[in-house]
Amino acid sequence: MPAPPISSVAASPDEAPTRAIVAVTIATLLPGESPRSEGPDQEHVARLAEVDTPLPPILVRRSDMRVIDGMHRLLAALIRGQTSIDVEFFEGSPADSFLLAVRANIAHGLPLSQADRRAAASRIIASHPQMSDRAIAQASGLGAKAIATIRRRSSDDLPQLSIRVGRDGRARPLNSVDGRWRAAELMAENPQASLREVARLAKISPATVSDVRKRIQSGKLPATVRPHADHATPEVTHPTESRAGAEAAVRVPAQGKRLRPERRARTFGPDPAVVLDKLLRDPSLRLKEEGRYLLRLLQQNASAEWYQLTEAVPPHCGELVGSLARQYAAIWLEFAQHLEERDRAVPQRASY
């Protein structure tokens, strides 16, 4: 069977150079490192020698003239009495040559045994740890889950990398938390953007973007954890800390008195403007109609200048406006208490 086009191992599939085939004297070639533990299959060699048509070119590393792929064809050519054979040269390291040999044997010719595939995958994981599980699976003819299992067993000897290169040649972060939150922000800014467009900008896979969209639509966060300090949740949203802060806010050791509510709000807790800004950037709120409605209410409360509003209320309306203000304040207080009770009943949401 014809050998597949060969290009640089690190190159993108769209960047494969034009193949150059040359006739090389067989005596100048050396056997390379094969992924076949039992060596060439003599019956397969005999079958190839009986074929009347010319054999496909073999693959050879130019630096040392060692055969990367095509030992069966080379031996068949010797049986035929040939003194030369068509060769395609490869420029690369021994590790890249072995990876290419495995890929070639998976793509055509006599199949590798399951044991040889697993041994080859283990070696590729060690020599190319930056390759993703799916990319190594495609190269070795195994499943991605099998590659992940082999990688876990070898994790102590492997460098800890933050990115991996997929089957398409693109590097993506190993931890997709940052990418998930970035994707959520992009979808909030442009709801009409395609999955592939968001994936490209967030540097994650379209499948991950699709999962982020489904999570947000079901009321969940883009990821189960926050990516970094910029996305840290305001302290007031943590029920344990907010309760402790509230208790500290009303305690005055020297006099045993309680502070007035307005003084309590201004003296303790984070800056409301900072908290509101973080909430406004949270995609889990921005991507839902109810969340946007809540943000508008919070913004209206934050922009209110109470001292100017006090002067705007005529004396005969003071009691009515004050009564409404107390009722609205009671509604907000009830809302806050409901959130705290809900978070106490659902511990996994307490980190938000």
N, C-alpha and C positions, 0 to 999 in steps of 0.2 A: 504494500500500500504506500502511496506517496507520503513523504514526510511533510509536516505542517511548516508554514513559513517561520523562519527563525529571526528573531530580533533581539536587541539588548534586553536582558531580563528586567531591568528597571524602567524600560521605556513604556510609554503609553501604547495601547493597541493601535492607535491611529498614527503612530510615528514609526512603524516598521520600515526599515530601509529596503531597497530593491535587492533581491537575492542575486548573489554572484556565484555561479557554479563553475568549477575548474577541475580538470583532470589531474590527478596526483598519482605518483608512483606508489604502489602499495608498500614497497619495501621501506618507504620513509615514514610510515604510520606506526603508531604505538597503541596498544590497548589502553583504554581509559578506565575510569572508575565507574563500574556499572551498578545500578540499583538491584541487579539480579544476584541474589546471594549464592545461587547454584551455578552461576556462569552461563555461557551460551547453551541453547538447546540444539543438540546436534540433529535431531529430526527436523526441526524448523529450518536449519541451515541446508539440509539435503533438499527440502521442498523448494527453497528459494533457488538453489543451484539448477533445478530442473526447469525453471521458468525461462521461456525463450526471449521475452522482452527485456530491455535494459532495466537494471535495478535502479531505484531512486537514489539520489545522492546521499552520502552519509554526512554526518556533522562532526567536524574536527576543530579542536581548540588550536588556533594558529601558533600560540606561543611555544607549545611543546609537541604539537602534531599528535596529540592523543585523541582517540575516538571518543566522542561524547555520546553519539547515538548512531547505530548502524553496524555493530559487530557481527550480527547475523549476516547482513549483506556483504560485509567485507570477507568473511569466511567463505560465503557462497561464491564470491568473485574469484577467490583463490582456487576453489574446486573447479571452476570453469576454466582455469588457466589464464585468467586476466593478469596483466602486469600493472594496470592502472585502474583507477576508479574515480567516479565523479564525487567531488567533495564540496561542501559548503563550509566556509570557515566561520568561527565564532571568536570574538574578542571578549575575554572576560576572565574572572577569577575562577579557581577550582570550585569554590562554593556555588557560584552562579552556573558553572558548567554542570555540576551535579543536579541542580534544580532543573536545568534545561533538559538533562537526560531523563529525569523522572517525567517531566511534562511530555516529552516526545514518546516515551514508552506507554504512557497512559492514552495518548491520542491515537496511536496506530500500532500495527505490528502485534507481536506476541504479548498478551496481557501479563502484567506483573501479578504475582501471588499476593494474597491478603497480607501475609507476613512481611513481604518485601515492601508493600505500600506503607505499612505502619512504620517499618524501620526507616524508610525514606522520609516519611512525614516527621518523625522524631528528629532526624538529622537536619531537615529544612527548618524546623522550629528553632533549632540551636544556631544555625548559620544565618537565618533570616528572621529574627524575632519580631521585626517590624511588620511582617506580613500578617494580614488578618486571618482568622480561622477559615473563612470562606475561600480566601485566595489559596491557602495551602491545601484545602480540601479539593479545590479544582485541579491543582497541580498534581496531587498525589492519588486522586481517584477515591478518596475517602469522604465521609460525611463531615460536616462542620462540627457536629457534636463529638465525633471521635477525635477530631483535631483538638478541640477544647479540653477533652479528657487527657490527651497526651501532653498538652501544654501545662495543665495543672500539675501533672506528675513531675514535670521538668522545671517547675517555676523557681526552685531554689537556685538553679544554675543559670537562669536567664536574667538579662538586664531588665530593670523596671522602666518601661517606656510609657510615654503619655499619649502616643499616637500609633496607629497601625495603617498600613497601606492595603486598600481593598483590591478586589479583582479588576476594577476600572483604573487602577494606578493612582488613585487619589488618596491622599493622607487624611485620616480623620482621627479626632481625639478618642482615646480609649475610654475615657470617662465622658459620657455624652451629656452630663448634667448642664454644663455651660451652654452647649449647643441646644438643648431642649428649651432652656429659658430664653435664649436668643431667638429661637424659632417662634416661641409664643409671642415675643415682642414684635417680631416681623409680621406675624399674622394679625396682631392687633392693629398695627399701623396700616397694613394693606390686606384686608380680608379676602380680596379677589386674587391674591398671589397664588400661583400653582405650587403644588407640593415640591416639585423639582426646583423651582426658583427659590423657595424658602430653604430647601435643603442645601442648595449651593451657597447661599449667603450665610447660613448658620453652620455650614461645614459638618452636616450630619446626613444620614441617608434619608431618602424620601419615605421609607418605611417608618423611620423614627419620627419624622414630621407628622405622618399620618397618625401615629400613636399619640403624639402630643395633642393634636386636634381632637381626637376622641376623648382624651382625658379631660381636656378643658370643657368640652361640650357636656360631659357627664358631671361637671362640677368639681373635678379634681385638679390638683396642681400639675404643671407640666412635668415635674419630677418629684420624687418622694423627699428629696433634700434640696436645700438651697445651695447654689454653686459657690458663692464667695461672699465676702463682707458687704459688697455693694447691694446684694439682694437680701441681706439679713433682715429678719422680721423685727419691726419695732418692739421694744421691750413691753409696751403696754398691752400687746396682743397675747402675751404669754400669761395664762390665767394664774399660775402660781406666783409669778413675779408681780402681776398687777394687784393681786390681793395683798401681797406683802407691802407693796408700795402704798396701797390705799391705807393700810393700817398705820404705816409710818407717817403718812400725810396728816392724820388726825391726832397724832400723839404729841403733846408738848410736855416733856418731863418736869419742867420747873413749876408750871402752873396747873397742869392737868386739864387744860382747856382744849376745846376743839377749834381749829381754824375755820374761818368762814369759807364756804364753798368756792367763791371766786378767788380767794387767796390761795386755797389749796391747789386749784388748777394752775395758777401761775407760778407757784413756788416749787412744786414737785412734779416729777415726770419729765419726759423728753419734750422738746419743742414741738408743739402741734403742727407747725408748718413743715417740719422735717418728716413727721409721721405721715401727714397727708401726702407729701411728695412721693414717699415710698409706696403708699397705697395707690396713687395715681399711675405709677409705673408697673403695678402688678398685673400681668396679663390675665390671671385667673379672675380678676374683677372686670377688667376692661373688655373681655371677650363675651361677656354675658349682659343681656339687657338689664337684669336686676342689679348686677354689679355696677353698671354705668349709672343707673338711677341713684344708687347709694352714694357713689362718688360725687354726683351733682349735689346731693343733699349736704354731704360733708363740706364741699367747696363753698356752698352758700353760707353755712354756719361759720366757716373759717374767715370768710370775707366780711362778715358783719362787724361794723364799728359801733359797739354798744353805747359808747358815750354820745356819739352823734345821734343815734337812734333815740336815746332818752330825751334829748332836746326836741326831737321831732314829734314826740307824743304830747298832745295837748292835755291839760290837767283833767278834763272831764272824761278822757279815754284811758287815763293811767291805770285805773283799776281793772278795766277790761283787758288791756294789753298785758298787764302783769299777770292776770289770771291765765290767759292763753300761754304766756311764756312758761309759767309753772307747769301747765298741762303738757306742753311740748317737752319741757325738761324731764318730766316724769316718764314720758314715752321713751325718750332717749335712755334714761336710767334703766327702765324696764328692758329695753333692747340690749344694753350692756350686760345686765344681769343674766338675760337669757343666753347670751353668747358664752358667758363664764360657766353657766350650768351645763350648756351643751359640751363645752371643751372638757369639763371635768368628767362628763360621762363618756367621752370619746378620747382616751389618752393619746392616740396616735396623731391627733390634730393639734396637740398642745405645743408642738415645736413651731407651728406656723404663727 
